Amino acid sequence: MKSILVPVGSSKNAVSHLQYAVDFAKSFGAKLYVVQIYNVYTKAGTMIKIDHILERESLEFLTKHVAKVDTKGVEISIRTFKGKLVDTLELACNALEVDLILLEPRTNSLKEEVYLGKTSGKIVKQTNIPALIVPEGFKFKSIDTILMAIKSAIIKNEAALNPLKDIKAQFKSTVNLLLVKTPFHNEGDFNVTEDLKSLISNTAYSENPTTIQAVMEHYKENKPDLLCVVRRKRGFFSKMWESNTILKKDFHSSTLPVLVLSGLK
């Protein structure tokens, strides 16, 4: 893992989140991009150009923000981008060859019942960038055990497993696989490929209406340091696809990071 990106918002957890990102990047010797995306909304008939003002203020904000953390020798690049959040972020990640994006669960939501706010929810659901969602105030520690929960082990996108491979290799993690049989189960879904099999230490099976419910059943038994799921239209967050906001009552993980892989198919 060579390149990690952190989008910065206005949350009260922003400094803590950036410190986690620095510590995580240092463990891989990776470069860290700290970015802010802004958009310009002007009234009809106005001629004032404020792009350069917003860009300057954004750069100043990011510079002060980075100064609040212990960078520990990690190479940090500050960038600002103008445009719509999801499209611009995806373009930036492709241009910078980003391997992983680190997200706060809630960038500006103050509602305690919210797990993923609208901004983070949009990024997780509407992009195809591998993402690591880090709980608020979470301090970096070794990732010794990973619980990977999927309902289909079919892998056509060979690069999809790269973030998981990198984390396992770096921390010498144990990866436990949970295969979930839902009402959408198809024949062959549990045929684990050799590539995935090489990462797995133990495999368990569960029959549940959703992957979320299966994870909740097996969570205490596995005691993972990281939960790994897959981004699919009918994947882990499918229950909440209609809304970008995800409530804690639907997914109440505030104690461990969640790695969201790109679609395996």
Secondary structure, 3 states (H helix, E strand, C coil): CCEEEEECCCCCCHHHHHHHHHHHHHHHCCEEEEEEEECCCCCCCCCCCCHHHHHHHHHHHHHHHHCCCCCCCCCEEEEEEECCHHHHHHHHHHHCCCCEEEECCCCCCCCCCEEECHHHHHHHHHCCCCEEECCCCCCCCCCCEEEEEECCCCCCCHHHHHHHHHHHHHHCCEEEEEEEECCCCCCCCCCCCHHHHCCCCEEEEEECCCHHHHHHHHHHHHCCCEEEEECCCCCCCHHHCCCCCEECCCCCCCCCCEEEECCCC
